[in-house]
Amino acid sequence: MPIARQIRLARAPLAAFAAMGMVWGAFAALVPDIKAMLGASDAQYGVLLLATPLAAVAAMLAAPKIAPRLGAHVLPVSMLALAVAFLFPGWMQLPVFFAGAMVAVGASNGFLDVTMNARVSALELSHRLHLMNLNHAAYSFGYAASAVATGLARAGGLGPGQILTAVALTVAVSALLTFERGPDINGFERSTGFVGRLGALPVWGGIIVLIAFMAENAAENWSALHIERTLGGSVKEGSFGPAIMALTAGLGRTLGQVVVARIDEARLMRGGVLVAAAGLVLTALAPSPLAVHLGLVVTGLGASVIAPTAFSVVGRLSDPGRRALMIARATTLGYLGYFFGPPALGLVAELFGLRAAFLGIAGVVLVVLWLFPRLLACGAAGQPADPSPQRAA
């Protein structure tokens, strides 16, 4: 199927993925201003954000029970909730109110994360297509575009409250794109089978997603420091690192959307892992900022296809009545990579230096070569499996 038709087919989740990228791209670019507004140190700011991932995980666990009640309105409602939540953090000058606002952000973000991934999985199975890479690319492009736009807005004198309000309103309007017709279009069918233990499928898939997110987020968060501190690069060179990761991740996922229609998932995953590991090694051993940028390009291209491929396999091998629950569990486990990745890399960097830290992440990524066959084996070992998505001629 041509890419344009795939975009039309996946219009609703594409809008949701792009919207989530927009809010977090803006938020990441505003961190210096938000910290200054709160008068918080690095450690204090980290403490204020501690409840955010906990709220997200709680919402992810609750999503499979709540989402079916929303029916075809699950994505519009989820996006509106995220938009409303992001109206407040930029205005909260008191730390306690900011922390409370970020709890709402975490909960709405976690709920939308599960619902949009479940919707993509349902589309993949009903149309026998691979769509995860395309949708995750929308997140990356939304993140990069919003980060750049936020930088320009900051340079123009706008503050966190004004910028996040503008982004939130944009997300609210974008929610109109997620309305769909049909009684069963959200991927949250009520279970028709055994609803006890879920087995190893979401565990293997979730661990792979965790590793992918950990590698991506660690590289985004620590590449600037690696460039500036390890290699003596300028602030401009350092700030270019995270932007490169986001852009190349988007390009990699777009390319992966085309490639996965022509090769099997195992080859795509193996190639992505090896390319990502090579990029992290190049980043670690780079003699100059330019070499780090090149390493991040390679890392982004490789790592970008790991999580979407794992999500796609989890959805394909799941029983239709439990697919959303499987996706929710894998998403919840994988989501932890966003929060454990940067601190883990920071601890290794504190003990052994940033070069060793990036080499360590490269080693962890290679573990996916061992994990992915076990994920695929869940289908061969008795897990219900739907037909594989078709490949383009």
C-alpha positions as CSV (number, residue, x, y, z in Angstrom):
1,M,0.0,0.0,0.0
2,P,1.4,3.5,-0.9
3,I,2.6,5.5,2.0
4,A,0.0,8.2,1.4
5,R,-2.8,5.7,1.8
6,Q,-1.2,4.4,5.0
7,I,-1.2,7.9,6.3
8,R,-4.9,8.4,5.5
9,L,-5.7,5.0,7.1
10,A,-3.8,5.8,10.3
11,R,-4.9,9.5,10.5
12,A,-6.2,9.3,14.0
13,P,-3.3,7.7,15.8
14,L,-0.8,9.7,13.7
15,A,-2.4,12.9,15.0
16,A,-2.1,11.5,18.6
17,F,1.6,10.5,18.2
18,A,2.5,13.8,16.7
19,A,0.6,15.7,19.5
20,M,2.4,13.8,22.2
21,G,5.7,14.6,20.5
22,M,4.8,18.3,20.3
23,V,4.1,18.7,24.0
24,W,7.2,16.9,25.1
25,G,9.4,18.6,22.5
26,A,8.2,22.0,23.9
27,F,8.6,20.9,27.5
28,A,12.2,19.7,27.0
29,A,13.2,22.9,25.3
30,L,11.6,24.9,28.2
31,V,13.4,23.0,31.0
32,P,15.9,25.9,31.7
33,D,13.1,28.4,31.9
34,I,10.9,26.2,34.1
35,K,13.8,25.5,36.5
36,A,14.4,29.3,36.7
37,M,10.7,30.0,37.3
38,L,10.7,27.5,40.1
39,G,14.0,28.5,41.5
40,A,14.9,24.8,41.7
41,S,18.3,23.1,41.5
42,D,18.9,20.0,39.4
43,A,18.2,17.7,42.3
44,Q,15.1,19.6,43.4
45,Y,13.7,19.7,39.9
46,G,14.2,15.9,39.7
47,V,12.3,15.4,42.9
48,L,9.4,17.5,41.6
49,L,9.2,15.2,38.6
50,L,9.3,11.9,40.6
51,A,5.5,11.5,40.7
52,T,5.1,12.0,37.0
53,P,6.2,8.5,35.8
54,L,4.3,6.9,38.7
55,A,1.1,8.6,37.6
56,A,1.8,7.6,34.0
57,V,2.2,3.9,35.0
58,A,-0.9,4.0,37.1
59,A,-2.9,5.3,34.1
60,M,-1.4,2.7,31.8
61,L,-2.5,-0.1,34.1
62,A,-6.0,1.4,34.3
63,A,-6.4,2.1,30.5
64,P,-7.5,-1.4,29.4
65,K,-10.4,-1.1,31.9
66,I,-11.4,2.5,31.3
67,A,-10.9,2.8,27.5
68,P,-13.6,0.4,26.4
69,R,-16.2,2.6,28.0
70,L,-15.1,5.5,25.8
71,G,-15.6,3.5,22.6
72,A,-14.8,5.4,19.4
73,H,-14.1,8.5,21.4
74,V,-11.1,7.1,23.3
75,L,-8.5,9.0,21.3
76,P,-10.2,12.4,21.2
77,V,-10.9,12.2,24.9
78,S,-7.3,11.1,25.6
79,M,-5.8,14.0,23.6
80,L,-8.1,16.6,25.2
81,A,-7.0,15.3,28.6
82,L,-3.4,15.8,27.6
83,A,-4.1,19.2,26.3
84,V,-5.8,20.3,29.5
85,A,-3.0,18.9,31.6
86,F,-0.3,20.8,29.7
87,L,-2.2,24.1,30.2
88,F,-1.0,24.4,33.8
89,P,2.7,23.5,34.4
90,G,4.1,26.6,32.7
91,W,2.2,28.9,35.0
92,M,2.9,27.1,38.3
93,Q,5.6,29.1,40.1
94,L,5.2,27.3,43.4
95,P,7.0,23.9,43.3
96,V,4.2,22.0,45.1
97,F,1.6,23.2,42.5
98,F,4.0,22.4,39.6
99,A,4.5,18.9,41.0
100,G,0.7,18.5,41.2
101,A,0.3,19.7,37.6
102,M,2.9,17.2,36.4
103,V,1.0,14.4,38.0
104,A,-1.9,15.3,35.8
105,V,0.5,15.4,32.8
106,G,1.9,12.0,33.6
107,A,-1.6,10.4,34.0
108,S,-3.0,11.8,30.8
109,N,0.2,11.0,28.9
110,G,0.3,7.4,30.1
111,F,-3.4,6.9,29.2
112,L,-2.9,8.3,25.7
113,D,0.3,6.3,25.2
114,V,-1.6,3.0,25.7
115,T,-4.7,4.0,23.7
116,M,-2.9,5.2,20.6
117,N,-0.6,2.2,20.5
118,A,-3.6,-0.1,20.9
119,R,-5.4,1.7,18.0
120,V,-2.3,1.2,15.8
121,S,-2.2,-2.5,16.7
122,A,-5.9,-2.9,15.8
123,L,-5.4,-1.2,12.5
124,E,-2.4,-3.4,11.7
125,L,-4.3,-6.5,12.3
126,S,-7.5,-5.5,10.6
127,H,-5.7,-4.2,7.4
128,R,-2.7,-6.6,7.6
129,L,-0.2,-3.8,7.4
130,H,2.8,-2.6,9.4
131,L,2.0,0.9,10.8
132,M,4.0,1.2,14.0
133,N,7.1,2.7,12.5
134,L,5.0,5.3,10.7
135,N,3.2,6.4,13.8
136,H,6.3,6.5,16.0
137,A,7.9,8.6,13.3
138,A,5.1,11.1,13.8
139,Y,6.1,11.4,17.4
140,S,9.7,12.1,16.6
141,F,8.9,14.7,13.9
142,G,6.4,16.4,16.3
143,Y,9.0,16.4,19.0
144,A,11.7,17.9,16.8
145,A,9.5,20.6,15.2
146,S,8.1,21.6,18.5
147,A,11.5,21.9,20.1
148,V,12.7,24.1,17.3
149,A,9.6,26.3,17.4
150,T,9.9,26.6,21.2
151,G,13.5,27.7,20.9
152,L,12.4,30.5,18.5
153,A,9.6,31.5,20.9
154,R,12.0,31.6,23.8
155,A,14.3,33.8,21.8
156,G,11.3,36.1,21.1
157,G,10.7,36.6,24.8
158,L,7.8,34.2,25.4
159,G,7.7,32.3,28.7
160,P,6.8,28.7,29.7
161,G,3.2,29.5,30.4
162,Q,2.5,31.2,27.1
163,I,4.4,28.6,25.1
164,L,2.8,25.5,26.7
165,T,-0.6,27.1,26.5
166,A,-0.2,27.6,22.8
167,V,1.0,24.0,22.3
168,A,-1.9,22.7,24.5
169,L,-4.4,24.6,22.4
170,T,-2.8,23.2,19.2
171,V,-3.1,19.7,20.6
172,A,-6.8,20.3,21.5
173,V,-7.6,21.4,18.0
174,S,-5.6,18.4,16.6
175,A,-7.9,16.1,18.6
176,L,-10.5,16.8,15.9
177,L,-8.4,14.6,13.6
178,T,-8.8,11.6,15.8
179,F,-12.5,11.2,15.6
180,E,-13.5,8.0,13.7
181,R,-16.7,6.2,13.0
182,G,-17.5,2.6,14.0
183,P,-18.5,0.7,17.1
184,D,-15.2,-1.1,17.5
185,I,-12.3,0.9,16.2
186,N,-10.3,1.5,19.3
187,G,-8.5,-1.8,19.8
188,F,-10.0,-2.3,23.3
189,E,-12.4,-5.2,22.7
190,R,-13.6,-6.8,25.9
191,S,-11.8,-10.0,26.6
192,T,-13.4,-13.2,25.3
193,G,-11.0,-15.7,26.8
194,F,-8.9,-16.3,29.8
195,V,-8.1,-13.0,31.6
196,G,-5.6,-14.3,34.2
197,R,-1.9,-14.5,33.5
198,L,-0.7,-12.8,30.3
199,G,2.3,-15.0,29.8
200,A,5.7,-14.0,28.5
201,L,4.6,-12.1,25.4
202,P,4.2,-8.7,27.0
203,V,7.3,-9.3,29.2
204,W,9.7,-10.0,26.3
205,G,8.1,-7.2,24.2
206,G,8.2,-4.7,27.1
207,I,11.9,-5.4,27.9
208,I,12.8,-4.8,24.3
209,V,10.8,-1.6,24.3
210,L,12.5,-0.6,27.6
211,I,15.9,-1.1,26.1
212,A,15.1,0.9,23.0
213,F,13.6,3.8,24.9
214,M,16.5,3.7,27.4
215,A,19.0,4.0,24.6
216,E,17.1,6.8,22.8
217,N,16.4,8.8,25.9
218,A,19.9,8.4,27.4
219,A,21.5,9.5,24.1
220,E,19.2,12.5,23.9
221,N,19.7,13.6,27.5
222,W,23.5,13.1,27.8
223,S,24.8,13.8,24.3
224,A,25.0,17.5,24.9
225,L,27.0,17.0,28.0
226,H,29.3,14.5,26.2
227,I,30.0,17.1,23.5
228,E,30.5,20.0,25.8
229,R,32.3,18.4,28.7
230,T,34.2,15.4,27.2
231,L,35.1,17.1,23.9
232,G,35.1,20.7,24.8
233,G,32.4,21.6,22.3
234,S,30.4,24.8,22.3
235,V,26.9,25.2,23.7
236,K,25.6,25.4,20.2
237,E,27.3,22.1,19.2
238,G,26.0,20.5,22.4
239,S,22.4,21.5,21.9
240,F,22.5,20.2,18.4
241,G,22.9,16.7,19.7
242,P,19.4,16.0,21.0
243,A,17.8,17.6,17.9
244,I,19.8,15.3,15.7
245,M,18.6,12.3,17.6
246,A,14.9,13.3,17.3
247,L,15.1,14.1,13.6
248,T,17.1,10.9,12.6
249,A,14.7,8.8,14.7
250,G,11.8,10.2,12.7
251,L,13.6,9.6,9.4
252,G,14.6,6.1,10.6
253,R,11.0,5.2,11.5
254,T,9.8,6.5,8.1
255,L,12.4,4.4,6.4
256,G,11.5,1.5,8.6
257,Q,7.9,1.8,7.5
258,V,9.0,1.3,3.9
259,V,11.6,-1.4,4.6
260,V,9.4,-3.6,6.9
261,A,7.0,-4.0,3.9
262,R,9.8,-5.8,2.1
263,I,11.7,-7.7,4.7
264,D,10.7,-9.8,7.7
265,E,10.6,-8.4,11.2
266,A,13.6,-10.4,12.5
267,R,15.9,-9.0,9.8
268,L,14.7,-5.4,10.5
269,M,15.2,-5.8,14.2
270,R,18.6,-7.4,13.8
271,G,19.7,-4.6,11.5
272,G,18.3,-1.9,13.8
273,V,20.1,-3.3,16.8
274,L,23.5,-3.6,15.1
275,V,23.2,-0.1,13.6
276,A,22.2,1.4,16.9
277,A,25.0,-0.3,18.8
278,A,27.5,0.8,16.2
279,G,26.3,4.4,16.5
280,L,26.6,4.3,20.3
281,V,30.1,3.0,20.0
282,L,31.0,5.8,17.6
283,T,29.4,8.3,19.9
284,A,31.4,7.0,22.9
285,L,34.8,6.9,21.1
286,A,34.2,10.1,19.0
287,P,37.3,12.4,18.9
288,S,35.3,15.5,18.0
289,P,31.8,17.0,18.3
290,L,31.2,16.4,14.6
291,A,32.0,12.7,15.1
292,V,29.4,12.6,18.0
293,H,26.8,14.1,15.7
294,L,27.6,11.4,13.2
295,G,27.3,8.8,15.9
296,L,24.0,10.1,17.0
297,V,22.7,10.0,13.4
298,V,23.7,6.3,13.2
299,T,22.2,5.6,16.6
300,G,18.9,7.3,15.8
301,L,18.5,5.5,12.5
302,G,19.1,2.1,14.2
303,A,17.3,2.5,17.5
304,S,14.2,4.1,15.8
305,V,12.9,0.8,14.5
306,I,13.4,-1.3,17.7
307,A,10.4,-0.3,19.8
308,P,7.9,0.0,16.9
309,T,8.8,-3.5,15.7
310,A,8.4,-5.0,19.2
311,F,5.0,-3.3,19.6
312,S,3.9,-4.6,16.3
313,V,4.9,-8.2,17.2
314,V,3.2,-8.1,20.6
315,G,0.0,-6.9,18.9
316,R,0.2,-9.5,16.1
317,L,0.8,-12.4,18.5
318,S,-1.9,-11.4,21.0
319,D,-5.4,-12.8,21.2
320,P,-7.8,-10.2,19.8
321,G,-9.8,-10.0,23.0
322,R,-6.6,-9.3,25.1
323,R,-4.6,-7.3,22.6
324,A,-5.1,-3.9,24.3
325,L,-4.1,-5.5,27.6
326,M,-1.0,-7.0,26.1
327,I,0.0,-3.6,24.6
328,A,-0.7,-1.8,27.9
329,R,1.6,-4.2,29.8
330,A,4.4,-3.9,27.2
331,T,4.0,-0.1,27.1
332,T,4.1,0.1,30.9
333,L,7.3,-1.9,31.1
334,G,8.9,-0.1,28.2
335,Y,7.9,3.3,29.5
336,L,10.2,2.8,32.5
337,G,13.2,3.0,30.0
338,Y,12.4,6.7,29.6
339,F,13.0,7.3,33.3
340,F,15.7,4.7,34.2
341,G,17.8,5.3,31.1
342,P,19.2,8.8,31.9
343,P,19.8,8.2,35.6
344,A,21.5,4.8,34.9
345,L,23.8,6.3,32.3
346,G,24.5,9.2,34.7
347,L,25.6,6.8,37.4
348,V,27.9,5.0,35.1
349,A,29.2,8.3,33.8
350,E,29.9,9.4,37.4
351,L,31.9,6.3,38.1
352,F,33.7,5.6,34.8
353,G,33.0,8.6,32.5
354,L,30.6,9.3,29.7
355,R,32.6,7.3,27.1
356,A,32.2,4.2,29.2
357,A,28.5,5.0,29.8
358,F,27.8,5.1,26.1
359,L,29.7,1.9,25.5
360,G,27.6,0.3,28.3
361,I,24.4,1.3,26.6
362,A,25.7,-0.2,23.3
363,G,26.2,-3.5,25.1
364,V,22.7,-3.4,26.6
365,V,21.2,-2.7,23.1
366,L,22.9,-5.8,21.8
367,V,20.9,-7.9,24.3
368,V,17.9,-7.4,22.1
369,L,19.5,-9.9,19.6
370,W,18.9,-12.5,22.3
371,L,15.5,-11.2,23.4
372,F,13.7,-10.9,20.1
373,P,13.8,-14.6,19.1
374,R,12.1,-15.3,22.5
375,L,9.4,-12.8,21.7
376,L,8.7,-14.4,18.4
377,A,8.7,-17.9,20.1
378,C,5.7,-16.8,22.1
379,G,3.6,-17.2,19.0
380,A,5.1,-20.6,18.2
381,A,4.6,-21.8,21.8
382,G,0.9,-21.5,21.8
383,Q,0.2,-17.8,22.0
384,P,-2.7,-17.0,19.7
385,A,-1.4,-15.3,16.6
386,D,-3.2,-13.3,13.9
387,P,-1.9,-13.5,10.3
388,S,1.2,-11.5,9.7
389,P,0.8,-8.1,8.1
390,Q,1.1,-8.2,4.3
391,R,4.2,-6.9,2.5
392,A,4.1,-4.6,-0.4
393,A,4.7,-6.1,-3.8
